[in-house]
Amino acid sequence: MLTAINTWINETLGLSPAIQTKIAASLLIILVLMLIRGFVLRLISRKFDEVRLQYRWRKTANYIIYWLGFLLVAAIWFQAFQSVGTFLGLVSAGLTIALRDLVTGVAGWAFILWRRPFEVGDRIEIGNLRGDVIDLRVFQFTLLEIGNWVDADQSTGRIIHIPNGRVLSEAVANYSKGFQFIWHEIPILVTFESDWRKAKGILQDIADKHCEQLSHEAEKQVRQAAQKYMIFYKTLTPTVYTSAKDSGVLLTVRYLCRPQKRRGTEQLMWEDILDAFNAEPTIDLAYPTTRFYQS
């Protein structure tokens, strides 16, 4: 029966018994590896409750199974090569010439895994694109975009797929790596006639209320980050700076916040600032005005 099937395939499709054997063996390897993959993924889902850990283990399992399948199938079809080194050398040369962009993507993927400029969950900026890393694959990584037409680094809802090779040629800014806080500033302009010193004291109290607790946590992170990066700050507590502008006295509140909470903390502080200034008759917010004098 089996011989008859082989003969029919050979006569109909022109496939020799040796080719048929290789096809059957390849399909069997793929089937077995897919069954193993399904079992491993179910095991990971049961063992790990945290989404991030599940993601990392699933990615690792997929990479191992896919590369193992590639090597096993390649070993079947390229038995003519005397060594794996010769085979890999020829494949690498062919890929370098014909698939330069893909090779660059794999090199970028290896660089990301080795140097770890960012990981899944980090907020980064590369070129003119900003977002949270939500996926990392061999040829590309994926961002959930922030900014663009949306203010204060909030999500636009768009998914952006970026080739891994861009990490080798463009600057990458990481909001979350090493020091997991960013500096944010809120400019408040009061009139020259206002009691700006009193306004400055009110702003300092509001900034301390919302942000002082973060300074202690930031100090610990700075000490940890200093072991790997040249990061040092002398002042991590909220500060209010004073400067004069054309339309009034500019009081700038500078404070630490988490990247994902920049807009939320600014809103809370502005609400307190408006309430506090509204209760003070000697403080008025300034805006560009034009004055005319008659002689």
Sequence and secondary structure as in RCSB ss.txt:
>XXXX:A:sequence
MLTAINTWINETLGLSPAIQTKIAASLLIILVLMLIRGFVLRLISRKFDEVRLQYRWRKTANYIIYWLGFLLVAA
IWFQAFQSVGTFLGLVSAGLTIALRDLVTGVAGWAFILWRRPFEVGDRIEIGNLRGDVIDLRVFQFTLLEIGNWV
DADQSTGRIIHIPNGRVLSEAVANYSKGFQFIWHEIPILVTFESDWRKAKGILQDIADKHCEQLSHEAEKQVRQA
AQKYMIFYKTLTPTVYTSAKDSGVLLTVRYLCRPQKRRGTEQLMWEDILDAFNAEPTIDLAYPTTRFYQS
>XXXX:A:secstr
 HHHHHHHHHHHH   HHHHHHHHHHHHHHHHHHHHHHHHHHHHHHH  SHHHHHHHHHHHHHHHHHHHHHHHHH
HHTTTSS HHHHHHHHHHHHHHH HHHHHHHHHHHHHHHH S  TT EEEETTEEEEEEEE SSEEEEEEESTTS
STT EEEEEEEEEGGGGGTS EEESSSSS  EEEEEEEEE TTS HHHHHHHHHHHHHHHHHHHHHHHHHHHHHH
TTTS    S  S EEEEEEETTEEEEEEEEEE GGGHHHHHHHHHHHHHHHHHT TT  B          
